[in-house]
């Protein structure tokens, strides 16, 4: 609940900086006014699609709304739940600015659930940049011969040109949100 309130506070600050009134902003987001006020003032769950629209309208990093940290990355960046801290690894590979990508072209977010009995995913690579946010359980991102363990609330941005795959870690299913910016 505290994390949702922090996201709501960032959204309110962004809206104020952009100079939008509450009624106008709710209309731009195609959200009922009372529902939108509930997001900002009461800490109601904010759908990921609404956060994405806010990022696009205000031309800010999607990740900055979620985590409070900038999304200018190197090869990959992990944000630990509740810490707002980042860890850059594999220095030398420069990412483009995700804010630019999110404001222009991005695939729809989708949910993936991994079962403990699932075999590890085959390693794949593709263009663009990828964002994973763990919603339930624990997952492992296999990346460039490394395994990154991500718990509920952790997120990771990475260059998917490198072979990578995901697998469940532990005895309970792992569900994560993933988005790929082309």
C-alpha positions in Angstrom: 0.0 0.0 0.0 2.9 2.4 0.8 4.4 1.8 -2.6 1.1 2.7 -4.3 0.9 5.9 -2.3 4.5 6.8 -3.4 3.5 6.2 -7.0 0.4 8.3 -6.5 2.5 11.1 -5.0 4.8 11.0 -8.0 1.9 11.1 -10.4 0.4 14.1 -8.6 3.8 15.9 -8.7 4.1 15.2 -12.5 0.6 16.4 -13.2 1.3 19.6 -11.3 4.6 20.2 -13.1 2.9 19.7 -16.4 0.2 22.2 -15.4 -2.9 19.9 -15.8 -6.0 20.3 -13.6 -7.4 17.1 -12.1 -10.5 17.1 -14.3 -8.5 17.8 -17.5 -6.0 15.1 -16.7 -8.7 12.5 -15.9 -10.3 13.3 -19.2 -7.0 12.9 -21.1 -6.5 9.5 -19.4 -10.2 8.5 -20.2 -10.7 7.7 -16.5 -13.8 8.7 -14.5 -13.0 11.8 -12.3 -13.9 10.0 -9.0 -11.7 7.1 -9.9 -8.8 9.3 -10.8 -9.1 11.2 -7.6 -9.1 7.9 -5.8 -5.7 7.1 -7.4 -4.1 10.4 -6.4 -5.7 11.0 -3.0 -6.8 7.6 -1.6 -4.0 5.4 -2.9 -6.3 3.1 -4.9 -4.6 0.6 -7.1 -3.5 2.3 -10.3 -3.8 0.1 -13.4 -0.5 -0.3 -15.3 -2.2 0.9 -18.5 -3.1 4.3 -16.8 0.5 4.7 -15.5 1.7 4.1 -19.1 -0.7 6.7 -20.4 0.5 9.2 -17.8 4.1 8.6 -18.9 3.2 9.1 -22.5 1.2 12.3 -21.9 3.8 13.9 -19.7 6.8 12.5 -21.6 8.5 11.0 -18.5 10.1 7.7 -17.9 7.6 5.0 -17.2 10.1 3.5 -14.7 10.5 6.8 -12.9 6.8 6.8 -12.1 7.0 3.3 -10.7 10.3 3.5 -8.9 11.3 7.1 -8.6 14.6 6.5 -10.4 15.6 7.4 -13.9 15.8 4.7 -16.6 19.0 5.8 -18.3 20.7 2.4 -18.2 23.8 0.4 -19.1 23.5 -3.3 -19.9 21.1 -4.0 -17.2 19.7 -2.3 -14.1 18.0 -3.9 -11.1 15.7 -1.9 -8.9 15.0 -3.6 -5.6 11.6 -3.4 -4.0 11.2 -0.5 -1.6 14.9 0.6 -1.9 14.7 2.9 -5.0 18.4 2.0 -5.5 19.9 0.8 -8.8 22.8 -1.5 -9.6 24.5 -1.1 -13.0 26.5 -4.0 -14.3 28.3 -4.9 -17.5 29.5 -1.3 -18.0 30.2 -0.2 -21.5 26.9 -0.9 -23.3 24.9 2.3 -23.6 21.1 2.2 -23.6 19.0 4.7 -25.4 16.7 6.8 -23.2 13.7 4.7 -22.3 11.6 7.8 -22.0 12.0 8.4 -25.7 11.1 4.8 -26.5 8.1 4.8 -24.2 6.8 8.0 -25.7 7.1 6.6 -29.2 6.8 2.8 -29.7 6.2 0.1 -27.1 4.5 -3.2 -27.2 1.5 -3.7 -24.9 2.5 -5.0 -21.4 1.7 -8.7 -20.8 1.7 -11.0 -17.8 3.7 -14.2 -17.7 3.3 -16.9 -15.0 6.1 -19.5 -14.5 5.3 -22.7 -12.6 8.0 -24.3 -10.4 7.7 -27.5 -12.6 8.4 -25.5 -15.8 11.8 -26.1 -17.4 13.9 -23.0 -17.8 13.0 -21.0 -20.9 15.2 -21.4 -23.9 17.6 -18.4 -24.2 16.4 -15.9 -26.8 17.5 -12.5 -28.0 15.6 -9.7 -29.7 16.0 -6.0 -30.5 14.9 -3.3 -28.2 14.9 -3.0 -24.4 12.9 -5.1 -22.0 11.4 -4.3 -18.6 10.3 -7.1 -16.1 8.5 -6.4 -12.8 7.9 -9.3 -10.5 4.3 -9.3 -9.1 4.2 -12.6 -7.3 6.8 -15.2 -6.2 10.4 -15.2 -7.3 11.9 -15.4 -10.8 15.4 -15.8 -12.2 16.5 -13.9 -15.2 19.2 -15.8 -17.0 21.3 -13.2 -18.7 24.6 -13.3 -20.4 25.7 -16.4 -18.4 24.5 -14.8 -15.1 21.5 -15.5 -13.0 19.7 -12.5 -11.5 17.2 -13.5 -8.7 14.3 -11.1 -8.6 11.7 -11.1 -5.7 8.2 -9.7 -5.6 8.4 -5.9 -6.3 11.9 -6.1 -7.9 12.2 -4.9 -11.5 14.9 -5.2 -14.1 15.6 -3.4 -17.4 18.0 -5.0 -19.8 19.3 -5.1 -23.3 17.6 -8.2 -24.8 20.1 -8.4 -27.7 22.0 -10.6 -25.2 20.6 -14.2 -24.9 18.2 -14.3 -21.9 15.4 -16.3 -20.5 13.3 -16.5 -17.3 12.5 -19.3 -14.9 10.7 -19.8 -11.6 12.7 -19.8 -8.4 11.3 -21.7 -5.4 8.1 -23.7 -4.8 5.4 -21.2 -5.8 4.5 -19.8 -9.2 6.2 -16.6 -10.3 4.2 -13.9 -12.1 5.8 -11.0 -13.8 4.9 -8.1 -16.0 7.0 -7.7 -19.1 7.2 -5.0 -21.7 9.5 -4.7 -24.7 10.4 -1.4 -26.3 11.3 -1.8 -30.0 
